[in-house]
């Protein structure tokens, strides 16, 4: 069995997978603002998993919306939490290795398994994250994919891409959740926002495929034609552009990627 913990900006999901990739137990709770509250709720939520399945769990993977060094969460997305050693906090509950990994990297692991060549996965949610992988194996330079903070001119002002094209930015401008936006004019606007950042990423990483994930992945069919057209207009000299496709599991890429990553780690440990 493999345990995956996906810590998001609004919710935390704990999922226990069997060896075939089926979720056999899960638990979800709102992610608190205070670090002490989060740790207390997390440890309490993990106790039933530990008591019933602890000895059967081969690996634990924790998805972090931020930077990780030496298996410690150095920065935690939009939370002010820093230098959080989650593995140390829960190691008494599980007698197996515990790995921390960036959530966008884990989503990349899962989504890239559906495509040939080099996949660039982009998640549009509270911010914009991403990763690089080939058929489920992270590329060495995947950690360098930090597209959300690249500056573009938007409404005559230098603006970070995630303040233009993230779901939070779109929702703010349309006064609703991004997935609730309706109308062709709005979909064309979303395509414009997303296309701003793609040429630079294409020239930097030369992906064979670009995967649009997060909540915008759920809307992809409504703006895909305009998005592909925009990229072609922006890059007229590039003969072969990467395919641009939606994520297979826009809402669950991270948790299933965590399962695949856990299996990979276990396999490598057994060799």
N, C-alpha and C positions, 0 to 999 in steps of 0.2 A: 504494500500500500504506500501511497505518497500523499503527503499533506501539503496543501498550497494555501498561503495567506495573501490575499490581495488587499493592500491598504490603499484605499482611494481617498480623494479629497472630501467626498461626502459619505461614503460607506466603506466598510471593511467586510470582506467575504472570506470565510474559511471553508475550504472544500477538501474532502477526503476522497481520493481516487483509488480504485482497485488497479491491478496491473494492466487491465485491458482499457483503461482510460474512462471508466464509468464512474460518475460521482455517486458515492454510496451514503454520504452524510455531508450536510453543509449547514452553515450558520452565518447569518448576516446581522450587522449592527451599524448604526450611524457612527461615523468617525468623529469623536469629540474634538473640541478645539484644544483642550488642555492635555499635555503629554501625560501627566499623572493619571488623569481619568482614562485615557486611552489604554495605558498599560494595565490598569486594574481590570478594565472590561475585557481586554484581550486575554489576559492570564486566566480569568474566570471562565471565559468562553472556551478556552482550550482544555480545561480540566476534563470534561466529558470525553473528548477525543483521546486524551492521554489515558484515562482510566480504562476505556473499552478497547482501544486500538493501539495504545502507545508502543507495545512491544512488536507490533506488526508493521509499523511505519518504517520504511527504509530510508527516506529522505524527507526533510521539510524544506520548502522553498518559500521565501517571503518576498513578495513583490513590493518594491519601494518606489514612490513617485519622486525620485531625487537621485543624489549622488551617493556612491558607495565606495569606500576604501577599506581594504583589509576586513571585509565582511561586516563593516560598521556603517550605518546610515549617517553620512556626514551632513547632508542637507535633505530636508524632507518636503519637497514640493512647496506648496503655499503655506505650510505650517512653519512656525518659528523653531521647531525642534531641531537639535543639532547633536551630532556625535552619539547617536542612540544605538547601543549594542543590544539589539533585539535577540540575537542568538544566545547571548549570555543570560538574558532575562527568562527565556523559556527552556533552556537546556535541561533543567531538572524534570521537565515533563516528558521528554522524548530521548531515548537512548540511541540516537542516530545523528548523522551530520545535519546541520542547519545552514542553509545558504541564503544570502540576501542577493537580489538582482533587481536591476531597474525594470520597472513595469513595462516600459515601451520595448525593451529588449526581449522580454518574455513574450509579449504579443507578436513580436517579429519572428521569434522561433516558431510559433504556431502557424501564423499566416503564410510564411515563406514556404511551408511544406507543400503548398498547393501550386507552386510556380517553379518553372525552370530558370536557371541562371541566378543572377544576383537580384534579390528583392530589396527594395527600399520601402519599409513600412512607415506610415505617418498616421499618428493618432490625433484627431482634432476633438478635444474635450475642454476641460478648464483651461488648459494651455495647449501647446503643440509639441509632441514628442516624436521620437522615431528611432529606427534601428536598421541595420543591414544584416542580411543572412542569405545563405544558400541552402535551400531545401532543409530548413530546420536547424542549421548550424550557424551560430553567430559569426559574422566576419570580425576580424581582429580590430577593425576601425569602427565597429558599431557604436562604441562609446563616444565617438566624435560627432555623431549625428545629434545636434542640438539646434534644430531649425527655428524654434519658436522665438529666439532672441535676435534673429537677423533683422536688420533695419531696412524698411522700405518707405517710400514716400506715399502717404495716405492722407487724403483731404488736405494736401499742401503741407503736411507735417511729417517729420521723420518719426516712424512708428514701428515698434516691434511686430513681427508677423503674427505672433499669437494675440496681439491686441487688435488685429485686423480680422483674422480668419478662424480663431478658436471658437468653440461653441459659446464660451462665455462672452466673447466680443460680439458675436452675431446676435445672441440673445439680448444683450444690453441694447444694441441698436434697434432691434425689432420688438423690444418689450415683451418677450416671451421666450420660452425654451427654443433653442435652435431647431430641434426636431419638429416644432409646431409651426415653423414658418411655411407659408403657402403663397402660391402665385408664381408665374413664370418670371416676372421681373425680379422677384426675390431670389429665385433659383439662379438666375443669370448673375445677380450680385454675388451670391455665394461662390459661383464658379470663378468670378473675377478675383475675389479675395484669395481663394485657394491657389489659383494659377500664378499669383504674384511670386510666390516662393519656389515654384517648381523648377524654372530654368536654372537657377543657381545650383540647386541640388542635383539636377541632371548632369550639369557640366562638372560638378565636383566628384560625384560617385559613379557615374555611368551605369545606372541600374538597367536591368532588362525589364523590370516591372516595378511600378509604383502602386502600393496598396493603400487605399484610403480607409482608415479605421476610426474607431470612436463613434459617437453619435452621428457625425457627418457621413460615416460609412453607410448608415441606415437610409440616408437621403440621396445616396450617390446616383441612383437611376434618374433622379429628377434634375440633376445638373451636369451629368457626365458628358453629354454632347457638347455643351457650351465650354466645359472645362477643357476637353480635348482640342476643341477649335482654338481656344485661347492660347494653349501651349504651342500649337503649331504656328500661330501668328507671331508669338514671341520668339520662336526659334526657327525661322524660315530656312536657315542654312544647314540645319541638322537633318540628314537624310532619313535616319531611322530613329524615331523617338521611342522611349519605353512604353509598354502597355500601361494604361492606368485603369485599375480595377478596384472594386469594393472588397472589403474584408469579408471573409467567410462567416466569421462570428464577431460582428462589430462590438457587441456588449460583453463577450466572454473570451476574447482573444488572450487576455492576460492569464486568466485562471487555467485555461487549457495549455497555454505555453509554459506555465509553471509546472504542470504535470509532465510535459515532454522534457523540460529541462531537468527535472528531478530524475527521470528515467535515464537521461544521458549521464548525469553525474554518478548514478548507481552503477551503470554499465562500465564506465571508465574506472571506477573504484574497484570493480571486480576483475579487471583485466590484469 
